[in-house]
Amino acid sequence: MDQSRTPADGSDRAATAIAAVIAEHFRAYNEEFGRITRRAASHFAARDWRAAERDSVARIELYERCVGGCLAALADDLAALRVDRRPWPEIKRIYARLVDDRPDPDFYRTFFNSVSRDLFGTVGVDPDLEFCANSGRTAGGVPLRLYRVSGALPAAVRELFADLPFAAQLHDLETAVHRVSADIGRYFDAYRSSASPESIECVEPLFHRGHSAFLVARVVDETAVTPLVIEFSNGESGVRLVGAMVSRIEVGSLFGFERSYFHVDLPAVGAAITLLRTLMPRKPIDELYTVLGRAKQGKTERYFALRKHLDGSIDSFVHAPGEKGLVMIVFTLPSHDLVFKVIRDRFGAPKRTTREEVVDRYRFVFQHDRAGRLVDAQEFKRLRLPRERFMPALAEELLNDAARTCRIDGEDLTIEHCYVERRLRPLNLFLREADPAAAEAAVIDYGQALRDLAASNVFPGDLMPKNFGVTAHGDVVFYDYDEICLLDECVFRDLPTAPSAEEEASAEPWFYVGPHDVFPEQWLPFLSIPAPLQGVFLQRHGELLTAEWWRRMQRSLAVAPPEGRSADRADHREGQQAE
């Protein structure tokens, strides 16, 4: 823009031009987001999993790249605004008017906030410079296909399958129809015995994640709706039915915070959120936005929900349950379901990692396949929280041990950088507190979590149960990322035999240990699994304590097709359901 159109003169023309440029950059971002998302269907059809992985990372990185592009395009105008920000509220007002009638206008508002916060370095929130609430406006709907049951459930399921884009490649159609119809029938016999299915409403676009495609639907009867999600995989023999999910718990877990993001082409995401909440009424809105790939909007929704909760509660921030971390200060609000993780200025022994390496590992998890076993951690910057809501010991630790990050600003405690996650019960505490059956199930799932992570080329590094948490559904997930790495970066070694009793009894290793060496035989005493549960772990997962199992997994990662690894996880899930 030329000088006659800079905002310094306060002209409506200049404000309108800047608002239009910001809106256009979000529109361009949204279009590219859609193009990347739509490619998931062709990747699934071609079994091109590497291209799917590249697109997953590219889509995650796209948002920040587009915000940067917008700032660069407006560089001259924004330089003047940094000196005199008075025109910005007018730009904001015009921008709101410009985008309010577009699909998902709150996405536009979040993009505006991203530009504003980068421009002004806003600490906390500033109502004059950014949007501090949702518009409440939605436009558009969810494309649905309707199948009438009319007393013949298999016929409706068969018709549903016939409309799939890969219907011609579907392996053993009749068996697939029978399995899905039987799953629906068993659910209605057990939980809806006084009702019968009247119709199946399917979301038209398929949901793609990793090596799977999911059909998301709901079964409607005269008084209620029942979720129905059908999973398909694609291998050398064609597309196969993996299974159907008809319970809210299963579907809620599929859309959980420990999962990688879906690729699904939705014309109006807000409308889809409304529909999905009929299937998962307890699922937080922010998690649904995030798992649909709209991570920035999910983060915005999470922050708005936190502010609302703070306004309506009186309890104080306290240290989160569990052992004190050497790398992070972790705190929570007991009445809320989040934890906040702040990196310490200095790490206690034996940690030798750096702050930059910790940030890099969280970024790695953000971009990697989480395999249903890694918590989604959202990065927050310049977060302001009421100082009076912190317990004195916690506030003192933040200000002393994380002084690079935390400071007092008036009546607030400002945190320059932190990660926010869903709060889980630490596995070590759960194993001590739970009834024997639940504890046994958790220790078995702990071992399965290690297997699932290994299958996705992830090694947690620190395998102590205190670094794992248990979800409301009883799933064990990993949440401490300061030592996480790729499995193929590790060197798994058998423990050498000592040449003498003196060397075997030595407190120090008598043999060379490289920086990436791992000795699984040594794990069990250090895992602190309660004695009654050690036998359970050894019976179900004893091979995890051998270097050969991990080397075999490394070899399979190098030579096996990715869809084979996906099928292994699917077989485990089916086995769990059978049990």
C-alpha positions as CSV (number, residue, x, y, z in Angstrom):
1,M,0.0,0.0,0.0
2,D,1.2,3.5,-0.7
3,Q,1.5,6.1,2.0
4,S,-1.9,7.6,1.2
5,R,-3.5,4.5,2.5
6,T,-1.6,3.9,5.7
7,P,-3.7,3.8,8.9
8,A,-1.9,6.7,10.5
9,D,-4.4,9.1,9.0
10,G,-7.2,7.2,10.7
11,S,-9.1,6.9,7.4
12,D,-11.9,4.3,7.1
13,R,-10.5,3.5,3.7
14,A,-7.1,2.5,5.1
15,A,-8.7,0.4,8.0
16,T,-11.0,-1.3,5.5
17,A,-8.0,-2.2,3.2
18,I,-6.0,-3.7,6.1
19,A,-9.1,-5.7,7.3
20,A,-9.6,-7.0,3.8
21,V,-6.0,-8.1,3.5
22,I,-6.2,-10.1,6.8
23,A,-9.5,-11.7,5.8
24,E,-8.0,-12.6,2.4
25,H,-5.0,-14.3,3.9
26,F,-7.2,-16.4,6.1
27,R,-9.4,-17.3,3.1
28,A,-6.2,-18.4,1.2
29,Y,-5.1,-20.4,4.3
30,N,-8.5,-22.1,4.5
31,E,-8.5,-23.0,0.8
32,E,-5.0,-24.6,1.1
33,F,-6.1,-26.4,4.3
34,G,-9.0,-27.8,2.3
35,R,-6.8,-28.9,-0.6
36,I,-4.4,-30.7,1.7
37,T,-7.3,-32.3,3.6
38,R,-9.0,-33.6,0.4
39,R,-5.8,-35.3,-0.7
40,A,-6.2,-37.8,2.1
41,A,-8.8,-39.7,0.1
42,S,-6.4,-40.2,-2.8
43,H,-3.6,-41.2,-0.4
44,F,-5.9,-43.8,1.2
45,A,-6.9,-45.2,-2.2
46,A,-3.3,-45.4,-3.4
47,R,-2.0,-46.6,0.0
48,D,0.6,-43.7,-0.2
49,W,1.1,-43.4,3.5
50,R,4.3,-41.4,3.2
51,A,2.5,-38.8,1.2
52,A,-0.2,-38.8,3.9
53,E,2.4,-38.3,6.6
54,R,3.9,-35.4,4.7
55,D,0.5,-33.7,4.2
56,S,-0.3,-34.2,7.9
57,V,2.9,-32.2,8.9
58,A,2.4,-29.6,6.1
59,R,-1.2,-28.9,7.3
60,I,-0.1,-28.5,10.9
61,E,2.7,-26.0,9.8
62,L,0.4,-24.1,7.4
63,Y,-1.3,-21.8,9.9
64,E,1.9,-20.2,11.3
65,R,3.2,-19.8,7.8
66,C,0.1,-18.0,6.6
67,V,0.1,-15.7,9.7
68,G,3.7,-14.8,8.9
69,G,2.8,-14.2,5.2
70,C,0.0,-11.9,6.3
71,L,2.3,-9.9,8.6
72,A,4.9,-9.6,5.7
73,A,2.2,-8.4,3.3
74,L,1.2,-5.7,5.7
75,A,4.7,-4.9,6.9
76,D,4.7,-1.1,6.0
77,D,1.2,-0.5,7.4
78,L,1.9,-2.6,10.5
79,A,5.1,-0.7,11.2
80,A,3.0,2.5,11.6
81,L,0.5,0.6,13.9
82,R,3.3,-0.5,16.2
83,V,3.9,3.2,16.9
84,D,0.3,4.2,17.0
85,R,-2.2,1.4,17.6
86,R,-5.2,3.7,17.9
87,P,-6.6,2.7,14.5
88,W,-6.6,-1.0,15.3
89,P,-10.0,-1.1,17.1
90,E,-11.5,0.4,14.0
91,I,-9.8,-2.2,11.8
92,K,-11.1,-4.9,14.2
93,R,-14.7,-3.5,13.9
94,I,-14.6,-3.4,10.1
95,Y,-13.1,-6.9,10.0
96,A,-15.9,-8.3,12.2
97,R,-18.5,-6.9,9.8
98,L,-16.6,-8.2,6.8
99,V,-16.4,-11.9,8.0
100,D,-19.6,-12.4,10.1
101,D,-21.6,-13.9,7.3
102,R,-18.9,-16.3,6.1
103,P,-18.8,-20.0,7.1
104,D,-17.1,-20.5,10.4
105,P,-16.6,-16.7,11.1
106,D,-14.9,-17.5,14.4
107,F,-12.0,-19.1,12.5
108,Y,-11.5,-15.7,10.8
109,R,-11.6,-14.0,14.3
110,T,-8.9,-16.4,15.6
111,F,-6.7,-15.6,12.6
112,F,-7.1,-11.9,13.3
113,N,-6.1,-12.5,16.9
114,S,-3.0,-14.4,15.8
115,V,-2.0,-11.4,13.6
116,S,-2.8,-8.9,16.4
117,R,-0.9,-10.8,19.1
118,D,2.2,-11.2,16.9
119,L,2.0,-7.6,15.9
120,F,1.7,-6.1,19.4
121,G,3.1,-8.8,21.6
122,T,-0.1,-8.8,23.6
123,V,0.3,-10.1,27.2
124,G,-2.9,-11.8,28.4
125,V,-5.8,-10.4,26.4
126,D,-6.6,-6.9,25.1
127,P,-10.3,-6.4,24.2
128,D,-9.4,-3.3,22.1
129,L,-7.0,-5.3,19.9
130,E,-8.5,-8.8,19.7
131,F,-11.7,-10.7,19.8
132,C,-12.3,-12.0,23.4
133,A,-15.4,-14.1,22.7
134,N,-17.0,-16.2,20.0
135,S,-19.4,-14.6,17.6
136,G,-22.0,-17.3,18.2
137,R,-22.7,-17.2,14.4
138,T,-22.7,-20.3,12.2
139,A,-23.4,-20.7,8.5
140,G,-23.8,-23.7,6.4
141,G,-24.5,-27.3,7.4
142,V,-23.1,-30.8,7.3
143,P,-23.6,-32.9,4.1
144,L,-25.5,-36.0,5.2
145,R,-26.8,-39.2,3.5
146,L,-29.9,-40.8,4.9
147,Y,-30.6,-44.5,4.8
148,R,-34.1,-45.8,5.9
149,V,-34.0,-49.0,7.9
150,S,-37.6,-50.1,7.4
151,G,-37.1,-53.2,9.5
152,A,-34.3,-54.5,7.3
153,L,-31.0,-53.3,8.9
154,P,-28.6,-55.3,6.7
155,A,-30.3,-53.8,3.6
156,A,-29.6,-50.3,4.9
157,V,-26.0,-51.1,5.8
158,R,-25.5,-52.7,2.3
159,E,-26.9,-49.6,0.6
160,L,-24.6,-47.4,2.8
161,F,-21.5,-49.5,1.8
162,A,-22.5,-49.2,-1.9
163,D,-22.2,-45.4,-1.7
164,L,-18.6,-45.5,-0.4
165,P,-16.0,-44.1,-2.8
166,F,-14.1,-47.4,-2.5
167,A,-17.1,-49.7,-2.7
168,A,-15.7,-51.6,-5.6
169,Q,-12.5,-52.4,-3.7
170,L,-14.3,-53.5,-0.5
171,H,-13.2,-57.0,0.5
172,D,-16.0,-59.5,1.3
173,L,-18.9,-57.1,1.3
174,E,-21.5,-59.5,2.7
175,T,-19.3,-60.4,5.7
176,A,-18.8,-56.7,6.4
177,V,-22.5,-56.0,6.1
178,H,-23.2,-58.8,8.6
179,R,-20.6,-57.7,11.1
180,V,-21.8,-54.1,11.2
181,S,-25.5,-55.1,11.3
182,A,-24.8,-57.5,14.1
183,D,-22.9,-54.8,16.1
184,I,-25.8,-52.4,15.8
185,G,-28.3,-55.1,16.6
186,R,-26.4,-56.2,19.7
187,Y,-26.3,-52.7,21.0
188,F,-30.0,-52.2,20.5
189,D,-30.8,-55.5,22.2
190,A,-28.6,-54.6,25.2
191,Y,-29.4,-50.9,25.6
192,R,-32.4,-50.0,23.4
193,S,-34.5,-53.1,23.7
194,S,-37.7,-51.1,23.6
195,A,-36.7,-49.3,20.4
196,S,-35.5,-50.3,16.9
197,P,-33.4,-48.4,14.3
198,E,-35.4,-46.2,12.0
199,S,-32.6,-44.7,9.9
200,I,-28.9,-44.2,9.6
201,E,-27.6,-40.6,9.0
202,C,-24.0,-40.6,7.6
203,V,-21.7,-37.6,7.4
204,E,-20.9,-37.7,3.7
205,P,-17.2,-36.9,3.8
206,L,-15.1,-39.7,5.2
207,F,-12.7,-39.0,8.1
208,H,-9.1,-40.0,7.3
209,R,-6.4,-40.5,9.9
210,G,-3.1,-42.3,9.3
211,H,-3.8,-45.5,7.4
212,S,-7.6,-45.6,8.2
213,A,-10.8,-44.2,6.8
214,F,-13.8,-43.7,9.1
215,L,-17.4,-43.4,8.2
216,V,-19.1,-41.3,10.9
217,A,-22.8,-41.7,11.4
218,R,-25.7,-41.9,13.9
219,V,-28.4,-44.5,14.1
220,V,-31.8,-42.8,14.8
221,D,-34.8,-44.3,16.6
222,E,-38.0,-42.8,17.8
223,T,-36.4,-41.2,20.9
224,A,-32.6,-41.1,20.6
225,V,-29.5,-41.2,18.5
226,T,-26.8,-43.8,18.8
227,P,-23.3,-43.1,17.4
228,L,-21.9,-45.3,14.7
229,V,-18.4,-45.1,13.4
230,I,-17.1,-47.7,10.9
231,E,-13.4,-48.0,10.3
232,F,-11.7,-49.3,7.1
233,S,-8.1,-50.1,6.2
234,N,-6.6,-50.5,2.8
235,G,-4.0,-53.2,2.1
236,E,-2.8,-55.3,-0.8
237,S,-6.0,-57.4,-0.8
238,G,-8.2,-54.3,-1.0
239,V,-10.2,-52.3,1.4
240,R,-11.2,-54.2,4.5
241,L,-13.6,-53.5,7.3
242,V,-11.7,-53.1,10.6
243,G,-14.8,-52.8,12.8
244,A,-17.7,-50.7,14.0
245,M,-18.1,-48.6,17.1
246,V,-21.5,-48.0,18.6
247,S,-20.8,-46.8,22.1
248,R,-20.2,-43.2,23.2
249,I,-17.1,-44.4,25.1
250,E,-15.5,-45.9,22.0
251,V,-16.4,-43.0,19.8
252,G,-15.3,-40.5,22.4
253,S,-11.9,-42.2,22.6
254,L,-11.5,-42.1,18.8
255,F,-12.0,-38.4,18.9
256,G,-9.8,-38.0,22.0
257,F,-7.0,-35.7,22.9
258,E,-4.4,-38.5,22.6
259,R,-5.2,-39.0,18.9
260,S,-3.7,-37.4,15.8
261,Y,-5.9,-35.1,13.8
262,F,-8.5,-36.2,11.3
263,H,-8.4,-35.1,7.6
264,V,-12.1,-34.5,6.7
265,D,-13.4,-32.0,4.2
266,L,-16.2,-30.2,6.0
267,P,-17.8,-27.1,4.4
268,A,-18.8,-25.7,7.8
269,V,-16.8,-27.1,10.8
270,G,-19.0,-25.4,13.4
271,A,-22.0,-27.2,12.1
272,A,-20.1,-30.5,12.2
273,I,-19.2,-29.8,15.8
274,T,-22.8,-29.4,16.7
275,L,-23.6,-32.7,15.0
276,L,-20.7,-34.5,16.7
277,R,-21.8,-33.3,20.1
278,T,-25.0,-35.3,19.6
279,L,-22.8,-38.4,19.5
280,M,-20.4,-37.2,22.3
281,P,-22.3,-34.8,24.5
282,R,-19.6,-34.7,27.1
283,K,-16.7,-34.1,24.7
284,P,-15.3,-30.5,25.2
285,I,-15.8,-28.3,22.1
286,D,-12.1,-27.4,22.1
287,E,-11.1,-31.0,21.8
288,L,-13.5,-31.6,18.8
289,Y,-12.1,-28.6,17.0
290,T,-8.6,-29.7,17.6
291,V,-9.1,-33.3,16.5
292,L,-10.7,-32.1,13.3
293,G,-7.4,-30.4,12.5
294,R,-8.4,-26.9,13.6
295,A,-5.9,-26.7,16.4
296,K,-5.8,-22.9,16.6
297,Q,-9.5,-22.7,17.0
298,G,-9.4,-25.5,19.6
299,K,-6.8,-23.6,21.5
300,T,-9.0,-20.4,21.4
301,E,-12.0,-22.4,22.6
302,R,-9.9,-23.9,25.4
303,Y,-8.8,-20.4,26.5
304,F,-12.3,-19.0,26.5
305,A,-13.5,-22.0,28.5
306,L,-10.7,-21.5,31.0
307,R,-11.6,-17.8,31.5
308,K,-15.2,-18.6,32.0
309,H,-14.3,-21.2,34.5
310,L,-12.0,-18.9,36.4
311,D,-14.9,-16.3,36.6
312,G,-17.2,-18.9,38.1
313,S,-14.8,-20.6,40.6
314,I,-12.9,-19.7,43.7
315,D,-10.3,-22.5,44.1
316,S,-6.6,-21.9,43.7
317,F,-3.9,-23.2,41.4
318,V,-1.9,-26.0,43.1
319,H,0.9,-28.4,42.2
320,A,-0.5,-31.2,40.1
321,P,-0.7,-34.6,41.7
322,G,2.3,-36.8,41.2
323,E,6.0,-36.6,41.7
324,K,7.8,-33.3,41.3
325,G,9.3,-33.0,37.8
326,L,12.9,-32.3,37.2
327,V,12.2,-30.4,33.9
328,M,8.7,-29.0,34.3
329,I,6.7,-27.3,37.0
330,V,3.2,-28.7,36.6
331,F,0.2,-27.1,38.2
332,T,-3.6,-27.4,37.9
333,L,-6.9,-25.9,39.1
334,P,-8.6,-28.7,41.1
335,S,-12.0,-27.7,39.8
336,H,-10.9,-27.8,36.2
337,D,-9.5,-30.6,33.9
338,L,-6.3,-29.0,32.6
339,V,-2.7,-29.0,33.7
340,F,-0.1,-26.3,32.9
341,K,3.5,-27.2,32.3
342,V,6.2,-24.6,32.7
343,I,9.9,-25.4,31.8
344,R,12.3,-24.8,34.7
345,D,15.3,-22.5,34.3
346,R,17.6,-25.3,35.4
347,F,17.0,-29.1,35.3
348,G,17.9,-31.4,38.2
349,A,20.3,-34.3,37.8
350,P,20.5,-36.6,36.0
351,K,18.7,-34.6,33.3
352,R,21.2,-33.3,30.7
353,T,18.7,-32.0,28.1
354,T,18.3,-28.3,27.3
355,R,15.3,-26.0,27.1
356,E,15.6,-25.9,23.4
357,E,15.6,-29.7,23.1
358,V,12.5,-29.9,25.3
359,V,10.6,-27.4,23.1
360,D,11.8,-29.4,20.0
361,R,10.5,-32.6,21.5
362,Y,7.1,-31.1,22.2
363,R,7.1,-29.9,18.6
364,F,8.0,-33.4,17.5
365,V,4.9,-34.9,19.3
366,F,2.7,-32.2,17.8
367,Q,3.6,-33.3,14.3
368,H,4.0,-37.1,14.8
369,D,1.4,-39.9,14.7
370,R,0.3,-40.0,18.4
371,A,-1.1,-43.6,18.0
372,G,-3.7,-42.9,20.7
373,R,-0.9,-42.9,23.3
374,L,0.5,-39.3,23.4
375,V,-1.4,-36.4,25.0
376,D,-1.9,-33.4,22.7
377,A,-0.1,-30.5,24.4
378,Q,-1.1,-26.9,23.3
379,E,1.6,-24.2,23.4
380,F,0.5,-21.0,25.1
381,K,2.5,-17.7,25.1
382,R,2.1,-14.6,27.3
383,L,-0.6,-16.2,29.5
384,R,-1.9,-14.0,32.3
385,L,-3.6,-15.6,35.4
386,P,-4.8,-14.0,38.6
387,R,-2.0,-13.9,41.1
388,E,-4.4,-14.3,44.0
389,R,-5.5,-17.7,42.6
390,F,-2.1,-19.3,43.1
391,M,-1.1,-21.1,46.3
392,P,1.9,-19.3,47.8
393,A,4.3,-22.3,47.5
394,L,3.4,-22.7,43.8
395,A,3.8,-19.0,43.0
396,E,7.2,-18.9,44.8
397,E,8.4,-21.9,42.8
398,L,7.3,-20.5,39.5
399,L,8.9,-17.1,40.2
400,N,12.2,-18.6,41.5
401,D,12.7,-21.7,39.5
402,A,11.1,-20.5,36.2
403,A,12.1,-16.8,36.4
404,R,12.9,-16.8,32.7
405,T,9.3,-17.5,32.0
406,C,7.2,-16.2,34.9
407,R,6.8,-12.7,36.5
408,I,4.3,-10.6,38.4
409,D,2.4,-8.0,36.4
410,G,0.2,-6.0,38.7
411,E,-2.4,-8.3,40.0
412,D,-1.5,-11.1,37.6
413,L,1.1,-13.8,37.2
414,T,2.3,-13.8,33.6
415,I,3.7,-16.9,32.0
416,E,5.6,-16.2,28.8
417,H,5.6,-19.8,27.7
418,C,3.8,-23.0,28.8
419,Y,2.1,-26.1,27.6
420,V,-1.5,-26.9,28.5
421,E,-2.9,-30.5,28.5
422,R,-5.8,-32.4,29.8
423,R,-5.3,-33.6,33.3
424,L,-4.9,-37.3,33.8
425,R,-4.3,-39.5,36.9
426,P,-0.6,-40.4,37.0
427,L,-0.3,-44.1,36.4
428,N,1.9,-44.7,39.5
429,L,-0.8,-43.2,41.7
430,F,-3.6,-45.0,39.9
431,L,-1.9,-48.4,40.4
432,R,-1.7,-47.8,44.2
433,E,-5.3,-46.4,44.5
434,A,-7.4,-48.5,42.0
435,D,-9.2,-51.7,42.8
436,P,-7.2,-54.8,41.8
437,A,-9.1,-55.4,38.6
438,A,-8.7,-51.8,37.4
439,A,-5.0,-51.8,38.4
440,E,-4.4,-55.0,36.5
441,A,-6.1,-53.7,33.4
442,A,-4.0,-50.5,33.6
443,V,-0.7,-52.3,33.9
444,I,-1.6,-54.5,30.9
445,D,-2.6,-51.4,28.9
446,Y,0.7,-49.7,30.0
447,G,2.6,-52.5,28.2
448,Q,0.3,-52.2,25.2
449,A,1.0,-48.4,25.2
450,L,4.7,-49.2,24.9
451,R,4.0,-51.5,22.0
452,D,1.7,-49.0,20.2
453,L,4.3,-46.2,20.6
454,A,7.0,-48.5,19.2
455,A,4.8,-49.4,16.3
456,S,4.6,-45.7,15.4
457,N,8.4,-45.4,15.7
458,V,8.3,-43.7,19.1
459,F,10.4,-44.5,22.2
460,P,9.3,-42.6,25.4
461,G,12.8,-42.5,26.9
462,D,11.7,-42.4,30.5
463,L,9.4,-45.4,31.0
464,M,8.6,-44.7,34.6
465,P,4.8,-45.1,35.3
466,K,4.8,-41.5,36.8
467,N,5.3,-40.2,33.2
468,F,2.1,-42.0,32.0
469,G,-1.5,-41.1,32.8
470,V,-4.8,-42.9,32.9
471,T,-7.8,-41.4,31.0
472,A,-11.4,-41.5,32.0
473,H,-11.8,-44.4,29.7
474,G,-9.0,-46.4,31.4
475,D,-6.5,-45.9,28.5
476,V,-2.8,-45.4,29.5
477,V,-1.1,-42.5,27.6
478,F,2.3,-40.9,27.8
479,Y,2.7,-37.2,28.7
480,D,6.3,-36.5,29.6
481,Y,8.2,-35.6,26.5
482,D,11.6,-34.3,27.5
483,E,13.3,-37.6,26.6
484,I,11.1,-38.8,23.8
485,C,12.8,-39.9,20.5
486,L,12.4,-42.0,17.4
487,L,12.7,-45.7,18.1
488,D,15.2,-46.1,15.3
489,E,17.5,-43.6,17.1
490,C,18.0,-46.1,19.9
491,V,20.6,-48.9,20.3
492,F,18.9,-51.8,22.2
493,R,21.6,-54.0,23.7
494,D,21.6,-57.2,25.7
495,L,23.2,-56.9,29.1
496,P,26.7,-58.3,28.9
497,T,27.8,-61.1,31.3
498,A,30.2,-59.8,33.9
499,P,33.6,-61.6,33.8
500,S,33.8,-61.6,37.6
501,A,31.6,-61.3,40.7
502,E,33.3,-58.1,41.7
503,E,32.5,-56.3,38.4
504,E,28.9,-57.7,38.5
505,A,28.4,-56.2,42.0
506,S,30.0,-52.8,41.0
507,A,27.8,-49.7,41.3
508,E,29.2,-48.4,38.1
509,P,28.9,-50.0,34.7
510,W,32.0,-52.1,33.9
511,F,31.3,-52.0,30.2
512,Y,31.0,-49.2,27.7
513,V,27.6,-47.5,27.5
514,G,26.9,-45.3,24.4
515,P,24.7,-42.2,24.5
516,H,21.9,-44.0,22.7
517,D,22.3,-47.4,24.3
518,V,19.2,-48.9,26.0
519,F,19.2,-52.1,28.2
520,P,15.6,-53.4,28.5
521,E,16.7,-56.2,30.9
522,Q,17.4,-53.6,33.6
523,W,14.0,-51.9,33.4
524,L,11.7,-53.9,35.8
525,P,13.3,-52.9,39.1
526,F,13.3,-49.2,38.1
527,L,9.7,-49.1,36.8
528,S,8.3,-49.2,40.4
529,I,5.4,-51.4,39.4
530,P,3.7,-52.6,42.6
531,A,4.9,-56.2,43.4
532,P,1.5,-57.9,43.0
533,L,1.3,-56.4,39.4
534,Q,4.8,-57.3,38.3
535,G,3.7,-60.8,37.5
536,V,0.8,-59.6,35.4
537,F,3.2,-57.3,33.4
538,L,5.7,-60.2,32.9
539,Q,3.0,-62.6,31.8
540,R,1.5,-60.2,29.2
541,H,4.5,-58.1,28.2
542,G,7.6,-59.9,29.4
543,E,9.2,-59.8,25.9
544,L,9.4,-56.0,26.3
545,L,12.2,-56.6,28.8
546,T,14.3,-58.1,26.1
547,A,16.5,-56.2,23.6
548,E,15.6,-58.6,20.8
549,W,11.9,-57.5,20.9
550,W,12.9,-53.9,20.4
551,R,15.4,-54.8,17.7
552,R,12.8,-56.8,15.9
553,M,10.4,-53.8,16.0
554,Q,13.1,-51.6,14.6
555,R,13.6,-54.1,11.7
556,S,9.8,-54.2,11.1
557,L,9.7,-50.4,10.9
558,A,12.4,-50.5,8.3
559,V,10.9,-53.2,6.0
560,A,7.2,-53.6,6.8
561,P,4.5,-51.6,4.9
562,P,2.9,-49.1,7.2
563,E,-0.6,-50.6,6.8
564,G,0.7,-53.8,8.4
565,R,1.6,-51.9,11.5
566,S,-1.8,-50.2,11.5
567,A,-3.5,-53.6,11.2
568,D,-1.6,-54.8,14.3
569,R,-3.1,-52.0,16.4
570,A,-6.5,-52.8,14.9
571,D,-6.2,-56.5,15.9
572,H,-5.3,-55.4,19.4
573,R,-8.3,-53.2,19.7
574,E,-10.6,-56.0,18.4
575,G,-9.1,-58.3,21.0
576,Q,-9.8,-55.9,23.8
577,Q,-13.4,-55.6,22.7
578,A,-13.7,-59.4,22.5
579,E,-12.4,-59.7,26.1
